[in-house]
């Protein structure tokens, strides 16, 4: 069997192909070092590129859940703080009503009027708290309005249910409670002082003020005080809901942040370049490339045989 002969042209062509391949490898390493990523286009590694896209999609979704939870916590924190102030005012009113007794204040209308004025001022303070805003939105207005939740006379301007935020796949957390659920309606309304706009009756505090001004101490000590106690229980119940929802939002935010951290680590292991190794490989490839260029230059020097032939 005769040996296979390789002409200078064939050898040169083979060397050029090898050099071209080395140029491509060097270019790939330079791009990786420039971007910090092992995969910069799908053709680098189709399977891993698809995996990276999947991880990035999950990361983006989880990032949105984390942002939603943070917004929910802002709303709920504002709501909890407002609830504390509401409860303090109601406890103050409760003490004022307990101070009224037929033995001490019967026939002392001036004193009763003074208490009525304090409770009336407290009602106005409650209306102000009922219009508390977070990021420009009244937190107790439900989803029915972007304006104030209540008017000066205690009329409710809001509507719909309490707003929610999606904090995980298929999971929504209410970020507030509605005004009627908190402050009551009709005869149980803490805020209304106008029977014409409240089903023909005065609200709890407005009725108490009216009874004090009329000298009806017995009504204040019985019916009015009982209605106030019911309202306080209602406020405490809604405060408990906000507190529980705050904890839920906090838990889901932590969960989302943990998922983000895990995805970050997985993306890093799949995508990030090992810089020391890549730099070493690049130097080695560049040395090999330079040697190949020199060898190629020597192989294509014109010889006397080429001219004679």
C-alpha positions as CSV (number, residue, x, y, z in Angstrom):
1,X,0.0,0.0,0.0
2,X,1.5,3.3,-1.1
3,X,1.9,6.2,1.4
4,X,-0.5,9.1,1.2
5,X,1.3,12.2,0.1
6,X,0.5,15.7,1.4
7,X,1.4,18.5,-0.9
8,X,2.3,21.9,0.6
9,X,-1.0,23.2,-0.7
10,X,-2.9,20.6,1.3
11,X,-0.8,21.2,4.4
12,X,-1.4,25.0,4.1
13,X,-5.1,24.6,3.7
14,X,-5.3,22.3,6.8
15,X,-3.3,24.8,8.8
16,X,-5.5,27.7,7.7
17,X,-8.6,25.8,8.8
18,X,-7.0,25.1,12.2
19,X,-6.0,28.8,12.6
20,X,-9.5,29.9,11.7
21,X,-10.9,27.6,14.4
22,X,-8.5,29.0,16.9
23,X,-9.5,32.5,16.0
24,X,-13.1,31.5,16.7
25,X,-12.2,30.0,20.1
26,X,-10.2,33.1,21.0
27,X,-13.1,35.3,20.0
28,X,-15.5,33.3,22.1
29,X,-13.2,33.5,25.1
30,X,-12.7,37.3,24.6
31,X,-16.5,37.8,24.5
32,X,-16.9,35.7,27.6
33,X,-14.3,37.8,29.5
34,X,-16.0,41.0,28.2
35,X,-19.5,40.0,29.3
36,X,-18.7,37.8,32.2
37,X,-21.1,35.2,30.7
38,X,-20.3,31.7,29.3
39,X,-23.4,31.8,27.1
40,X,-24.0,35.0,25.1
41,X,-26.2,33.6,22.3
42,X,-28.3,30.5,22.0
43,X,-25.8,28.9,19.6
44,X,-23.2,28.8,22.4
45,X,-25.1,26.1,24.2
46,X,-28.8,25.7,23.1
47,X,-29.8,23.5,26.0
48,X,-28.3,25.8,28.7
49,X,-29.5,28.9,26.9
50,X,-33.1,27.5,27.2
51,X,-32.5,26.7,30.8
52,X,-31.2,30.3,31.4
53,X,-34.3,31.7,29.8
54,X,-36.5,29.6,32.0
55,X,-34.6,30.6,35.2
56,X,-34.8,34.3,34.2
57,X,-38.5,34.0,33.6
58,X,-39.0,32.5,37.1
59,X,-36.8,35.2,38.6
60,X,-38.7,38.0,36.9
61,X,-42.0,36.6,38.2
62,X,-40.7,36.1,41.7
63,X,-39.2,39.6,41.6
64,X,-42.7,41.0,40.9
65,X,-44.1,38.9,43.8
66,X,-41.5,40.4,46.1
67,X,-42.3,43.9,44.9
68,X,-46.0,43.2,45.4
69,X,-45.4,42.0,48.9
70,X,-43.3,45.1,49.7
71,X,-46.2,47.3,48.5
72,X,-48.6,45.2,50.6
73,X,-46.4,45.7,53.6
74,X,-46.4,49.4,53.1
75,X,-50.2,49.5,52.9
76,X,-50.6,47.2,55.9
77,X,-48.1,49.0,58.0
78,X,-49.9,52.3,57.4
79,X,-53.2,50.6,58.2
80,X,-51.9,49.1,61.4
81,X,-50.5,52.4,62.6
82,X,-53.8,54.2,61.7
83,X,-55.7,51.5,63.6
84,X,-53.7,52.1,66.7
85,X,-54.6,55.8,66.6
86,X,-58.3,55.0,65.9
87,X,-58.3,52.7,68.9
88,X,-56.7,55.3,71.2
89,X,-59.4,57.8,70.3
90,X,-62.2,55.3,70.9
91,X,-60.7,54.4,74.3
92,X,-60.6,58.1,75.1
93,X,-64.2,58.5,74.1
94,X,-65.1,55.4,76.2
95,X,-63.5,57.0,79.2
96,X,-65.4,60.3,78.6
97,X,-68.7,58.3,78.4
98,X,-67.9,56.4,81.6
99,X,-67.3,59.7,83.4
100,X,-70.9,60.7,82.7
101,X,-73.2,59.6,85.6
102,X,-76.5,60.8,86.8
103,X,-75.1,61.3,90.2
104,X,-72.2,63.6,89.2
105,X,-73.5,65.4,86.1
106,X,-77.3,65.3,86.3
107,X,-78.4,68.9,85.9
108,X,-74.9,70.1,85.0
109,X,-75.6,70.8,81.4
110,X,-72.5,72.9,80.9
111,X,-70.3,69.9,81.8
112,X,-72.3,67.6,79.6
113,X,-71.9,70.1,76.7
114,X,-68.2,70.1,77.3
115,X,-68.0,66.3,77.0
116,X,-70.2,66.5,73.9
117,X,-67.7,69.0,72.3
118,X,-64.8,66.7,73.1
119,X,-66.5,63.7,71.5
120,X,-67.5,65.8,68.5
121,X,-63.9,66.8,68.0
122,X,-62.8,63.2,68.4
123,X,-65.3,62.2,65.7
124,X,-63.7,64.8,63.3
125,X,-60.3,63.3,64.2
126,X,-61.7,59.8,63.2
127,X,-62.9,61.2,59.9
128,X,-59.4,62.5,59.2
129,X,-57.9,59.1,60.1
130,X,-60.5,57.4,57.9
131,X,-59.0,59.3,55.0
132,X,-55.5,58.2,55.6
133,X,-53.6,57.7,52.4
134,X,-50.7,55.5,51.2
135,X,-49.0,56.5,48.0
136,X,-51.8,58.9,47.2
137,X,-54.7,56.4,47.8
138,X,-57.1,56.4,50.7
139,X,-56.5,53.0,52.4
140,X,-60.1,52.5,53.6
141,X,-61.8,53.5,50.3
142,X,-61.9,50.0,48.9
143,X,-61.5,49.8,45.1
144,X,-64.3,52.3,44.4
145,X,-62.6,55.6,44.4
146,X,-59.2,57.3,44.1
147,X,-60.4,60.2,46.2
148,X,-61.1,60.5,49.9
149,X,-62.9,57.6,51.6
150,X,-65.2,59.8,53.7
151,X,-66.8,63.2,53.6
152,X,-66.9,65.7,56.5
153,X,-70.3,64.5,57.6
154,X,-69.2,60.8,57.6
155,X,-70.6,59.9,54.2
156,X,-68.7,57.0,52.6
157,X,-67.4,57.7,49.1
158,X,-65.6,54.5,48.5
159,X,-66.9,51.2,47.2
160,X,-66.0,47.6,46.2
161,X,-63.9,45.3,48.2
162,X,-60.6,45.8,49.9
163,X,-57.7,46.0,47.4
164,X,-55.3,43.0,47.2
165,X,-51.8,42.2,46.0
166,X,-50.7,38.9,44.4
167,X,-47.7,37.7,46.4
168,X,-47.3,34.2,45.0
169,X,-48.8,32.0,42.2
170,X,-52.6,32.0,42.9
171,X,-52.2,33.8,46.3
172,X,-53.6,37.2,47.0
173,X,-53.4,39.2,50.2
174,X,-55.9,41.9,51.2
175,X,-53.9,45.0,51.9
176,X,-56.5,46.9,53.8
177,X,-60.2,46.8,55.0
178,X,-63.1,48.8,53.7
179,X,-64.5,51.8,55.6
180,X,-67.9,50.2,56.3
181,X,-66.2,47.1,57.7
182,X,-64.2,49.2,60.0
183,X,-66.4,52.2,60.9
184,X,-69.8,50.6,60.5
185,X,-72.9,51.8,58.7
186,X,-76.3,53.2,59.6
187,X,-76.9,53.2,63.4
188,X,-73.5,51.5,63.9
189,X,-71.5,54.1,62.0
190,X,-68.9,55.8,64.1
191,X,-68.5,58.7,61.6
192,X,-71.9,59.8,60.4
193,X,-73.4,62.9,61.9
194,X,-76.1,63.4,59.4
195,X,-79.2,61.3,59.6
196,X,-80.3,62.3,56.1
197,X,-77.3,60.6,54.6
198,X,-77.2,57.7,57.0
199,X,-80.4,55.8,56.5
200,X,-82.4,58.2,58.6
201,X,-80.4,57.7,61.8
202,X,-77.4,59.3,63.5
203,X,-74.1,57.4,63.9
204,X,-72.9,56.2,67.3
205,X,-70.9,59.2,68.2
206,X,-73.3,61.8,66.7
207,X,-76.1,60.2,68.7
208,X,-74.0,60.3,71.9
209,X,-73.3,64.0,71.3
210,X,-77.0,64.6,70.7
211,X,-78.0,62.8,74.0
212,X,-75.3,64.7,75.9
213,X,-76.6,68.0,74.6
214,X,-80.1,67.0,75.5
215,X,-79.1,66.0,79.0
216,X,-80.1,62.4,78.4
217,X,-77.5,60.9,80.7
218,X,-79.3,57.6,80.9
219,X,-79.1,57.0,77.2
220,X,-75.4,57.8,77.2
221,X,-74.7,55.4,80.0
222,X,-76.7,52.5,78.5
223,X,-77.6,52.5,74.8
224,X,-74.8,54.8,73.6
225,X,-72.1,53.1,75.7
226,X,-73.2,49.7,74.5
227,X,-73.1,50.8,70.8
228,X,-69.6,52.2,71.4
229,X,-68.4,49.0,72.8
230,X,-69.8,47.1,69.8
231,X,-67.9,49.6,67.5
232,X,-64.7,49.1,69.5
233,X,-65.0,45.3,69.1
234,X,-65.5,45.8,65.4
235,X,-62.4,48.0,65.1
236,X,-60.4,45.5,67.0
237,X,-61.6,42.7,64.8
238,X,-60.5,44.6,61.6
239,X,-57.2,45.4,63.2
240,X,-56.6,41.7,63.8
241,X,-57.3,41.1,60.1
242,X,-54.7,43.7,59.1
243,X,-52.2,42.3,61.6
244,X,-52.6,38.8,60.2
245,X,-52.3,39.9,56.6
246,X,-49.2,41.9,57.4
247,X,-47.6,38.6,58.7
248,X,-48.7,36.7,55.6
249,X,-47.3,39.4,53.3
250,X,-44.0,39.3,55.3
251,X,-43.8,35.5,55.0
252,X,-44.5,35.6,51.2
253,X,-41.9,38.4,50.7
254,X,-39.3,36.3,52.5
255,X,-40.3,33.2,50.4
256,X,-39.9,35.2,47.2
257,X,-36.5,36.6,48.3
258,X,-35.3,33.1,49.1
259,X,-36.4,31.9,45.7
260,X,-34.6,34.8,44.1
261,X,-31.4,34.0,46.0
262,X,-31.6,30.3,44.9
263,X,-32.1,31.3,41.2
264,X,-29.2,33.8,41.4
265,X,-26.9,31.0,42.6
266,X,-28.2,28.6,39.9
267,X,-27.8,31.2,37.2
268,X,-24.4,32.0,38.4
269,X,-23.3,28.4,38.2
270,X,-24.7,28.0,34.7
271,X,-23.8,31.3,33.2
272,X,-21.0,33.1,34.9
273,X,-17.4,32.7,33.6
274,X,-14.6,31.3,35.8
275,X,-12.4,34.4,35.2
276,X,-9.0,32.9,36.2
277,X,-9.6,29.8,34.2
278,X,-10.8,31.7,31.2
279,X,-7.8,34.1,31.3
280,X,-5.4,31.2,31.5
281,X,-7.1,29.5,28.5
282,X,-7.1,32.6,26.5
283,X,-3.3,33.1,27.0
284,X,-2.7,29.5,26.1
285,X,-4.8,29.8,22.9
286,X,-3.1,33.0,21.9
287,X,0.3,31.4,22.3
288,X,-0.8,28.4,20.2
289,X,-2.3,30.8,17.6
290,X,0.9,32.8,17.3
291,X,2.9,29.6,16.8
292,X,0.5,28.3,14.2
293,X,0.7,31.6,12.3
294,X,4.5,31.4,12.3
295,X,4.4,27.8,11.0
296,X,2.0,28.7,8.3
297,X,4.2,31.6,7.2
298,X,7.1,29.2,6.8
299,X,5.1,26.6,4.9
300,X,4.0,29.0,2.2
301,X,7.5,30.5,1.4
302,X,8.2,30.1,-2.3
303,X,10.7,27.4,-3.2
304,X,13.0,27.0,-6.2
305,X,11.1,23.8,-7.0
306,X,7.9,25.8,-7.5
307,X,9.5,28.1,-10.0
308,X,11.4,25.2,-11.9
309,X,8.2,23.1,-11.9
